[in-house]
Amino acid sequence: MPAPVVILEKRGLVGLITLNRPDALNALSTRVMDELTAHIRTCEADEQIGCMVLTGTGRAFAAGADIKEMADKGYADALLEDFITRNWEEATRCRKPIIAAVNGLALGGGCELAMMCDFILCSEAARFGQPEVKVGVMPGAGGTQRLSRSIGKSKAMEMCLTGRMMDAAEAERCGLVSRIVPAEGLVEEALRVATQIAELSRPIIYMTKEAVNRSFEVPLSEGVRFERRLAHTTFALEDHKEGAAAFAARRKPVYKHR
Ligand code: CAA
């Protein structure tokens, strides 16, 4: 039985998923993506888990799609297998939040995978880039779309056309990452934040995530209307009453996720 290339550990209310192919800088082979997809689904189905953290072992988060695996494929192979995108979008399909804890290189598909997560914490060692053009391909897992929405056209275009890497400070400055955390405490901090989220009302977390994501898809007036509809529905939840009651009683709320 070969060692898993993606590891899932349960840390209380959080599913910690670690890409574990350090010798290949966690390159995202078919096997990696299959195992990652299975773990995300396991976490999504596990009632105890309320949030996930995705990170990598070694000096990379992930250095992109597996170039060696891509080398022999022709156009028909890529099209018929739906190569790259076949199951790469799983992180965007699940309703539980996923925090990317980017510990090192996040290149090509690695940067795209991090951007599919709900937000990115990174260490000072993080480097982000879309270097696909340098190896005769182009971003194929949302890089041209999510990067430009995240950091604006000019920077995204420069990154995609030149393949240059961005360091952690620049990534924080332009809003690609939410925060930089010292390397030795990165995963612990991501787990702490994930636990905080997992302790909140799950229906409200699901709705809030859905509403923020909606802002990237629809005009402002539609987005605001969608948000208001969801916000009104939260009044029907037991957790809504519990939140208000706990606030008034100056105690910690105990949510039933109902
Ligand atoms: N695919 C397969 N193997 C990879 C890889 C990748 N994307 N990135 C690194 N590796 C492997 C290397 O081949 C090497 O393995 P061997 O020791 O067996 O030769 C090992 O990881 C270590 O890498 P390096 O020796 O190259 O390490 P380095 O420090 O000298 O360089 C690097 C680091 C600059 C990241 C360099 O490895 C590199 O340029 N990697 C490719 C990055 C890239 O182009 N990513 C985009 C891929 S295409 C894509 O992702 C398409 C998409 O949109 C989904």
Residues whose N, C-alpha, C, O or C-beta is under 5 A from the ligand:
A	BS01	CAA	D23 A24 L25 A27 A63 G64 A65 D66 I67 K68 I84 L107 G108 G109 P131 E132 V135 M138 P139 G140 A141
